[in-house]
Amino acid sequence: MHRVGSAANNGNSNRPRKEKRLTYVLSDANDTKHCAGLNCLAVLQSSASDGCNYLFTGSRDGTLKRWALGEDAATCSATFESHVDWVNDTVIAGGSTLVSCSSDTTLKTWNCLSDGTCTRTLRQHSDYVTCLAAAEKNTNWVASGGLGGEVFIWDIEAAVTPLSKSSDVMEDDCSIGINGSANPLTISSLRTVSSNNSINASTKQCHVYVPITAKGHKESVYALAMNDSGTLLVSGGTEKVLRVWDPRTGSKTMKLRGHIDNTRALLLDSTGRYCLSGSSDSMIRLWDLGQQRCVHSYAVHTDSVWALASTPTFGHVYSGGRDLSLYLTDLTTRESILLCKKEHPILQLALDDDSIWVATTDSSVHRWPAEGQNPQKVFQRGGSFLAGNLSFSRARVSLEGTAPAPVYKEPIFTIPGTPAIVQHEILNNRRDVLTKDTAGSVKLWDIIKGIVIEDYGQVAFDEKKEQLFEMVSIPSWFTVDARLGSLSVHLDTPQCFSAEMYSADLNITGKSEDDKVNLGRETLKGLLAHWMTKRRQRLGLQTPANGNVLSRKDTTPRSLAHSRIEVDGNALNDSTVYPPFELSTVSPPSIITEGSQGGPWRKKITELDGIEDEKDFPWWVLDCVLNNQLPSRENTKCSFYLHPCEGSAVQILTQGKLSAPRILRIQKVINYVKEKMVLDKPIDNLNTIGTFAPGIGGQLQHSAVGDGSFRSGLKPRQKLRPSVEILCNNQVLSPDMSLATVRAYIWKKPEDLVLNYRVIQGR
């Protein structure tokens, strides 16, 4: 399982602390489709005769969805969004509580029929949580296992009960416990982290629920199963053994050996007498727990078995896995039949009356005929074979080309998903990202507006990337990945504030064309525009007339630490979101981030309610959006020399080194040279070290040439202006190039840039 860093960016305590990041996840589809593979399924049968059945799907896109099922239709009635990484498994506890687990190391609980609001986050695992198991009759018990080798047994009713807590301690903090028995503990000296990162002792009490721990696994756990009454728990993983536990105490009762590779799927019958296991060794094994031994082995698949589902009587098993195949096997007669062949590996199965839902690494979910009430009907169609008891027997059959034909060619029904992004490239303009999805479609994204600006269809990705190449040099201010099937854009401080553009280049009306726009700051303003509106409404009269929402809490000691923070003078008191940074409201992005308390969270930007503060957002985000303050950044200037071309009779304007913003256009340099040439008398503001200051119609700036030096609007005494070209390395430069672009693509040296100018005759 692929391992990535979380939004927390937690590092070793001996290293300098890395600030928490803010990520936003883009989507070009509506919210009713998954955009990555489906890891898990759960079916909720209605208790009423005319009620609606529901299917719950959990995806690698980090969300769960609830589907209202009809005869030949399924409607997405809710999206459950809070996990910040893959959703790996989900179960229904008590008929009304949906429990999910994720690679973000948490379990989350939800009301099955709610609008998708998370009711509780349970933080106990130290690594990815890969699997869950629930007891059908003892409705409160749910077990969880993960890559850390940990197995916990939760009393869900007790875990989700509202806790009495200090006003300084968030709910999620109280859910962190110490391994032990499932009893609420009282911690009287809980420490909390304030907004200025100082640690305060709280004498108020927080009752912490602690799950039961089943200790014994030394390696990763991939599969769990629990009997209906909750008296037996079986676990399996990379240790090639099955461990059996008493979930009421967490004690081990037995260990079963037989598989020669990882255990990936487990089933228990309702009584807890028999257990089925599927393994990466391609075998399915039936275990008699009373006899503590394997009683049957079924060589059905030609590759890893990842999913199992049984009929209500536990007489037949449906199995799927890496070989793309779904089989039905009679556990007594060993007769097996290929139901269907998929295009993608099968990850989980869910039996629904006489049909079966199949989840794969694709974003769509399919419903196939299964005859779950009377499986013998399928065998009557013919084409079955007798399952062997050695894995190589099926492998040999496969090599001989005598694999059986599938009974069904097409599913009964498909809930379509959106193709997942599998390839991406950030373009040189540091604003557009080219992507390719599983359907082969190539698209161009504008990440500051969060939309697809061009769909090229099925074209060659590398060729399109070359066609879109621009000779521009802009600092890298964001990173992206497609782990969740869609583009996730990561903003880290201070790197995200390193890129600037002139307002004229962004076509922003109402601002001076020479005003510099910080791309990171304006993107944050666009992301939090809805939050700002809600915050204004909540604060009411506390909202200042200038549009900035400041309160006593906003002015934290950290935000006033001017040794680390600088005020963005161009953006001071400016809370307007400019059109290039207005994000889509049709498919709004989701934010993934973390504040000083509670751990990482995810929510759509249109669902932020304005009460989030430094406990929820990184301090630098609030300082930027609320206080117009940016972290100190690296030098954004570019030093260069400006000399006449060799052999030219043009006057020497200066011998000294000049300094200007990296984004300055060559056209401004041309204008600067023209202004110098038409003056009647020598420039008198050349200082002793030969560095220019903008004395032409602008204010004096020490040892640097600012934007004012190159403004074309300056009008000294009118004379006939010469036509001027600027060269670098004997190459004539386009007036639209920036100094940074010239340095990166034309100069290509570590030394200070050298520009030459010459007058063009006859123009």
Summary of the structure (lengths in Angstrom):
residues: 763
radius of gyration: 32.0
end to end distance: 66.3
largest distance: 106.7
contacts: 2545
relative contact order: 0.09
helix: 13%
strand: 35%
